[in-house]
Each structure stands twice: as C-alpha cells, then as structure tokens.
Amino acid sequence: MKKYMCLICGWIYDESIGAPDEGIAAGTKWEDVPPNWTCPECGARKEDFEMVEF
C-alpha cells in the first residue's frame, strides 16, 4: 500500500486506511479514487498529490 501527500496542505492519503469520512474505503488504491475527489483538508485536486515514502 502506498501513501500520497497533498502538496498544498500536507494531508496524507494512505491506501491502507482510505478516507472513510469521504466515502473512500480502506484498501482503495490511489488510481481507484474518483478523479473528481478533493483533499478533505484544503480542497486540492487529485493532481495536487504526490506519492511519498516513509
């Protein structure tokens, strides 16, 4: 599972956790997140995220 960080506010999308409050189930791969989904913290578009490694 990968993690993606919002380049605007730093919010992390973790594929293993998903974003349940936004209707994205745990285990949802980034490519399966709807293209019109936005960052729950700042409203940035999916294009404003970048894969990160910890």
ZATIDO-31035 format. One record per atom (N, C-alpha, C): residue number from 1; x, y, z. Coordinates in Angstrom, 3 decimals. Example, Ala and Ser with C-alpha at 12.3 -4.5 7.8 and 13.67 -1.06 7.14 Angstrom:
BEGIN
<site><nr>1</nr><px>13.190</px><py>-5.690</py><pz>7.800</pz></site>
<site><nr>1</nr><px>12.300</px><py>-4.500</py><pz>7.800</pz></site>
<site><nr>1</nr><px>13.200</px><py>-3.300</py><pz>7.800</pz></site>
<site><nr>2</nr><px>12.850</px><py>-2.250</py><pz>7.080</pz></site>
<site><nr>2</nr><px>13.670</px><py>-1.060</py><pz>7.140</pz></site>
<site><nr>2</nr><px>12.900</px><py>0.030</py><pz>7.870</pz></site>
***
This chain:
BEGIN
<site><nr>1</nr><px>0.834</px><py>-1.178</py><pz>0.000</pz></site>
<site><nr>1</nr><px>0.000</px><py>0.000</py><pz>0.000</pz></site>
<site><nr>1</nr><px>0.888</px><py>1.254</py><pz>0.000</pz></site>
<site><nr>2</nr><px>0.448</px><py>2.253</py><pz>-0.745</pz></site>
<site><nr>2</nr><px>1.227</px><py>3.481</py><pz>-0.891</pz></site>
<site><nr>2</nr><px>0.555</px><py>4.636</py><pz>-0.167</pz></site>
<site><nr>3</nr><px>1.306</px><py>5.716</py><pz>-0.015</pz></site>
<site><nr>3</nr><px>0.788</px><py>6.934</py><pz>0.593</pz></site>
<site><nr>3</nr><px>1.021</px><py>8.095</py><pz>-0.359</pz></site>
<site><nr>4</nr><px>0.061</px><py>9.012</py><pz>-0.372</pz></site>
<site><nr>4</nr><px>0.128</px><py>10.183</py><pz>-1.244</pz></site>
<site><nr>4</nr><px>-0.092</px><py>11.426</py><pz>-0.401</pz></site>
<site><nr>5</nr><px>0.735</px><py>12.439</py><pz>-0.623</pz></site>
<site><nr>5</nr><px>0.654</px><py>13.661</py><pz>0.167</pz></site>
<site><nr>5</nr><px>0.136</px><py>14.817</py><pz>-0.673</pz></site>
<site><nr>6</nr><px>-0.764</px><py>15.587</py><pz>-0.084</pz></site>
<site><nr>6</nr><px>-1.252</px><py>16.804</py><pz>-0.730</pz></site>
<site><nr>6</nr><px>-0.118</px><py>17.830</py><pz>-0.716</pz></site>
<site><nr>7</nr><px>0.240</px><py>18.335</py><pz>-1.891</pz></site>
<site><nr>7</nr><px>1.331</px><py>19.299</py><pz>-1.982</pz></site>
<site><nr>7</nr><px>0.923</px><py>20.686</py><pz>-1.481</pz></site>
<site><nr>8</nr><px>-0.377</px><py>20.895</py><pz>-1.288</pz></site>
<site><nr>8</nr><px>-0.864</px><py>22.184</py><pz>-0.814</pz></site>
<site><nr>8</nr><px>-0.831</px><py>22.265</py><pz>0.716</pz></site>
<site><nr>9</nr><px>-1.399</px><py>21.236</py><pz>1.385</pz></site>
<site><nr>9</nr><px>-1.528</px><py>21.318</py><pz>2.845</pz></site>
<site><nr>9</nr><px>-0.792</px><py>20.225</py><pz>3.613</pz></site>
<site><nr>10</nr><px>-0.309</px><py>19.181</py><pz>2.914</pz></site>
<site><nr>10</nr><px>0.436</px><py>18.128</py><pz>3.584</pz></site>
<site><nr>10</nr><px>-0.404</px><py>16.961</py><pz>4.084</pz></site>
<site><nr>11</nr><px>-1.722</px><py>16.965</py><pz>3.815</pz></site>
<site><nr>11</nr><px>-2.580</px><py>15.853</py><pz>4.242</pz></site>
<site><nr>11</nr><px>-2.140</px><py>14.585</py><pz>3.526</pz></site>
<site><nr>12</nr><px>-2.144</px><py>13.462</py><pz>4.223</pz></site>
<site><nr>12</nr><px>-1.682</px><py>12.196</py><pz>3.657</pz></site>
<site><nr>12</nr><px>-2.861</px><py>11.274</py><pz>3.361</pz></site>
<site><nr>13</nr><px>-2.925</px><py>10.766</py><pz>2.128</pz></site>
<site><nr>13</nr><px>-3.864</px><py>9.699</py><pz>1.782</pz></site>
<site><nr>13</nr><px>-3.093</px><py>8.402</py><pz>1.846</pz></site>
<site><nr>14</nr><px>-3.504</px><py>7.524</py><pz>2.746</pz></site>
<site><nr>14</nr><px>-2.872</px><py>6.216</py><pz>2.927</pz></site>
<site><nr>14</nr><px>-3.825</px><py>5.172</py><pz>2.356</pz></site>
<site><nr>15</nr><px>-3.370</px><py>4.429</py><pz>1.335</pz></site>
<site><nr>15</nr><px>-4.239</px><py>3.438</py><pz>0.695</pz></site>
<site><nr>15</nr><px>-4.771</px><py>2.416</py><pz>1.686</pz></site>
<site><nr>16</nr><px>-4.002</px><py>2.063</py><pz>2.704</pz></site>
<site><nr>16</nr><px>-4.447</px><py>1.057</py><pz>3.658</pz></site>
<site><nr>16</nr><px>-5.558</px><py>1.566</py><pz>4.569</pz></site>
<site><nr>17</nr><px>-5.640</px><py>2.887</py><pz>4.731</pz></site>
<site><nr>17</nr><px>-6.662</px><py>3.493</py><pz>5.594</pz></site>
<site><nr>17</nr><px>-7.820</px><py>4.038</py><pz>4.767</pz></site>
<site><nr>18</nr><px>-7.523</px><py>4.539</py><pz>3.570</pz></site>
<site><nr>18</nr><px>-8.538</px><py>5.174</py><pz>2.740</pz></site>
<site><nr>18</nr><px>-8.907</px><py>6.535</py><pz>3.322</pz></site>
<site><nr>19</nr><px>-10.115</px><py>6.971</py><pz>3.046</pz></site>
<site><nr>19</nr><px>-10.647</px><py>8.219</py><pz>3.599</pz></site>
<site><nr>19</nr><px>-12.122</px><py>7.961</py><pz>3.898</pz></site>
<site><nr>20</nr><px>-12.384</px><py>7.162</py><pz>4.951</pz></site>
<site><nr>20</nr><px>-13.759</px><py>6.732</py><pz>5.212</pz></site>
<site><nr>20</nr><px>-14.765</px><py>7.870</py><pz>5.386</pz></site>
<site><nr>21</nr><px>-14.338</px><py>8.994</py><pz>5.935</pz></site>
<site><nr>21</nr><px>-15.248</px><py>10.130</py><pz>6.108</pz></site>
<site><nr>21</nr><px>-15.663</px><py>10.734</py><pz>4.766</pz></site>
<site><nr>22</nr><px>-14.866</px><py>10.470</py><pz>3.725</pz></site>
<site><nr>22</nr><px>-15.172</px><py>10.973</py><pz>2.384</pz></site>
<site><nr>22</nr><px>-15.720</px><py>9.869</py><pz>1.484</pz></site>
<site><nr>23</nr><px>-16.015</px><py>8.705</py><pz>2.048</pz></site>
<site><nr>23</nr><px>-16.590</px><py>7.609</py><pz>1.269</pz></site>
<site><nr>23</nr><px>-15.587</px><py>6.747</py><pz>0.530</pz></site>
<site><nr>24</nr><px>-14.293</px><py>6.864</py><pz>0.875</pz></site>
<site><nr>24</nr><px>-13.254</px><py>6.042</py><pz>0.241</pz></site>
<site><nr>24</nr><px>-12.867</px><py>4.943</py><pz>1.231</pz></site>
<site><nr>25</nr><px>-13.184</px><py>3.702</py><pz>0.893</pz></site>
<site><nr>25</nr><px>-12.957</px><py>2.576</py><pz>1.797</pz></site>
<site><nr>25</nr><px>-11.469</px><py>2.272</py><pz>1.983</pz></site>
<site><nr>26</nr><px>-11.142</px><py>1.704</py><pz>3.135</pz></site>
<site><nr>26</nr><px>-9.773</px><py>1.248</py><pz>3.399</pz></site>
<site><nr>26</nr><px>-9.378</px><py>0.247</py><pz>2.322</pz></site>
<site><nr>27</nr><px>-8.133</px><py>0.325</py><pz>1.877</pz></site>
<site><nr>27</nr><px>-7.636</px><py>-0.570</py><pz>0.841</pz></site>
<site><nr>27</nr><px>-7.848</px><py>-0.058</py><pz>-0.574</pz></site>
<site><nr>28</nr><px>-8.438</px><py>1.126</py><pz>-0.717</pz></site>
<site><nr>28</nr><px>-8.677</px><py>1.694</py><pz>-2.052</pz></site>
<site><nr>28</nr><px>-7.378</px><py>2.257</py><pz>-2.616</pz></site>
<site><nr>29</nr><px>-6.937</px><py>1.702</py><pz>-3.728</pz></site>
<site><nr>29</nr><px>-5.715</px><py>2.190</py><pz>-4.369</pz></site>
<site><nr>29</nr><px>-5.938</px><py>3.596</py><pz>-4.923</pz></site>
<site><nr>30</nr><px>-4.866</px><py>4.362</py><pz>-4.983</pz></site>
<site><nr>30</nr><px>-4.944</px><py>5.756</py><pz>-5.441</pz></site>
<site><nr>30</nr><px>-5.582</px><py>5.861</py><pz>-6.815</pz></site>
<site><nr>31</nr><px>-5.216</px><py>4.956</py><pz>-7.726</pz></site>
<site><nr>31</nr><px>-5.764</px><py>5.027</py><pz>-9.076</pz></site>
<site><nr>31</nr><px>-7.267</px><py>4.736</py><pz>-9.104</pz></site>
<site><nr>32</nr><px>-7.798</px><py>4.137</py><pz>-8.038</pz></site>
<site><nr>32</nr><px>-9.232</px><py>3.845</py><pz>-7.955</pz></site>
<site><nr>32</nr><px>-10.026</px><py>4.934</py><pz>-7.237</pz></site>
<site><nr>33</nr><px>-9.326</px><py>5.929</py><pz>-6.686</pz></site>
<site><nr>33</nr><px>-10.011</px><py>7.071</py><pz>-6.080</pz></site>
<site><nr>33</nr><px>-10.607</px><py>7.886</py><pz>-7.234</pz></site>
<site><nr>34</nr><px>-11.878</px><py>8.295</py><pz>-7.139</pz></site>
<site><nr>34</nr><px>-12.502</px><py>9.032</py><pz>-8.244</pz></site>
<site><nr>34</nr><px>-11.698</px><py>10.268</py><pz>-8.654</pz></site>
<site><nr>35</nr><px>-11.642</px><py>10.563</py><pz>-9.951</pz></site>
<site><nr>35</nr><px>-10.842</px><py>11.694</py><pz>-10.442</pz></site>
<site><nr>35</nr><px>-11.326</px><py>13.053</py><pz>-9.929</pz></site>
<site><nr>36</nr><px>-12.584</px><py>13.150</py><pz>-9.531</pz></site>
<site><nr>36</nr><px>-13.107</px><py>14.430</py><pz>-9.038</pz></site>
<site><nr>36</nr><px>-13.021</px><py>14.559</py><pz>-7.515</pz></site>
<site><nr>37</nr><px>-12.396</px><py>13.589</py><pz>-6.849</pz></site>
<site><nr>37</nr><px>-12.205</px><py>13.636</py><pz>-5.398</pz></site>
<site><nr>37</nr><px>-11.267</px><py>14.786</py><pz>-5.044</pz></site>
<site><nr>38</nr><px>-11.501</px><py>15.438</py><pz>-3.914</pz></site>
<site><nr>38</nr><px>-10.631</px><py>16.530</py><pz>-3.477</pz></site>
<site><nr>38</nr><px>-10.137</px><py>16.293</py><pz>-2.064</pz></site>
<site><nr>39</nr><px>-9.035</px><py>16.925</py><pz>-1.727</pz></site>
<site><nr>39</nr><px>-8.433</px><py>16.816</py><pz>-0.404</pz></site>
<site><nr>39</nr><px>-9.452</px><py>17.252</py><pz>0.657</pz></site>
<site><nr>40</nr><px>-9.666</px><py>16.433</py><pz>1.693</pz></site>
<site><nr>40</nr><px>-10.640</px><py>16.798</py><pz>2.723</pz></site>
<site><nr>40</nr><px>-10.194</px><py>17.983</py><pz>3.585</pz></site>
<site><nr>41</nr><px>-8.921</px><py>18.309</py><pz>3.561</pz></site>
<site><nr>41</nr><px>-8.419</px><py>19.417</py><pz>4.382</pz></site>
<site><nr>41</nr><px>-8.474</px><py>20.763</py><pz>3.655</pz></site>
<site><nr>42</nr><px>-8.058</px><py>20.773</py><pz>2.380</pz></site>
<site><nr>42</nr><px>-7.936</px><py>22.062</py><pz>1.692</pz></site>
<site><nr>42</nr><px>-8.677</px><py>22.140</py><pz>0.360</pz></site>
<site><nr>43</nr><px>-9.247</px><py>21.013</py><pz>-0.100</pz></site>
<site><nr>43</nr><px>-9.992</px><py>21.032</py><pz>-1.349</pz></site>
<site><nr>43</nr><px>-9.136</px><py>20.911</py><pz>-2.602</pz></site>
<site><nr>44</nr><px>-7.847</px><py>20.605</py><pz>-2.428</pz></site>
<site><nr>44</nr><px>-6.963</px><py>20.456</py><pz>-3.591</pz></site>
<site><nr>44</nr><px>-7.410</px><py>19.271</py><pz>-4.440</pz></site>
<site><nr>45</nr><px>-7.103</px><py>19.345</py><pz>-5.729</pz></site>
<site><nr>45</nr><px>-7.465</px><py>18.273</py><pz>-6.649</pz></site>
<site><nr>45</nr><px>-6.500</px><py>17.093</py><pz>-6.526</pz></site>
<site><nr>46</nr><px>-6.918</px><py>15.981</py><pz>-7.062</pz></site>
<site><nr>46</nr><px>-6.101</px><py>14.765</py><pz>-7.040</pz></site>
<site><nr>46</nr><px>-4.745</px><py>14.997</py><pz>-7.700</pz></site>
<site><nr>47</nr><px>-4.697</px><py>15.887</py><pz>-8.698</pz></site>
<site><nr>47</nr><px>-3.437</px><py>16.187</py><pz>-9.385</pz></site>
<site><nr>47</nr><px>-2.427</px><py>16.874</py><pz>-8.472</pz></site>
<site><nr>48</nr><px>-2.906</px><py>17.410</py><pz>-7.356</pz></site>
<site><nr>48</nr><px>-2.029</px><py>18.123</py><pz>-6.417</pz></site>
<site><nr>48</nr><px>-1.434</px><py>17.196</py><pz>-5.352</pz></site>
<site><nr>49</nr><px>-1.550</px><py>15.891</py><pz>-5.559</pz></site>
<site><nr>49</nr><px>-0.973</px><py>14.901</py><pz>-4.645</pz></site>
<site><nr>49</nr><px>0.235</px><py>14.246</py><pz>-5.290</pz></site>
<site><nr>50</nr><px>1.168</px><py>13.828</py><pz>-4.451</pz></site>
<site><nr>50</nr><px>2.363</px><py>13.147</py><pz>-4.924</pz></site>
<site><nr>50</nr><px>2.650</px><py>11.964</py><pz>-4.022</pz></site>
<site><nr>51</nr><px>3.075</px><py>10.846</py><pz>-4.620</pz></site>
<site><nr>51</nr><px>3.397</px><py>9.673</py><pz>-3.825</pz></site>
<site><nr>51</nr><px>4.598</px><py>9.957</py><pz>-2.936</pz></site>
<site><nr>52</nr><px>4.520</px><py>9.514</py><pz>-1.685</pz></site>
<site><nr>52</nr><px>5.614</px><py>9.706</py><pz>-0.747</pz></site>
<site><nr>52</nr><px>5.985</px><py>8.365</py><pz>-0.116</pz></site>
<site><nr>53</nr><px>7.224</px><py>8.262</py><pz>0.323</pz></site>
<site><nr>53</nr><px>7.690</px><py>7.073</py><pz>1.014</pz></site>
<site><nr>53</nr><px>8.189</px><py>7.475</py><pz>2.380</pz></site>
<site><nr>54</nr><px>7.819</px><py>6.668</py><pz>3.363</pz></site>
<site><nr>54</nr><px>8.248</px><py>6.951</py><pz>4.748</pz></site>
<site><nr>54</nr><px>9.215</px><py>5.908</py><pz>5.217</pz></site>
***
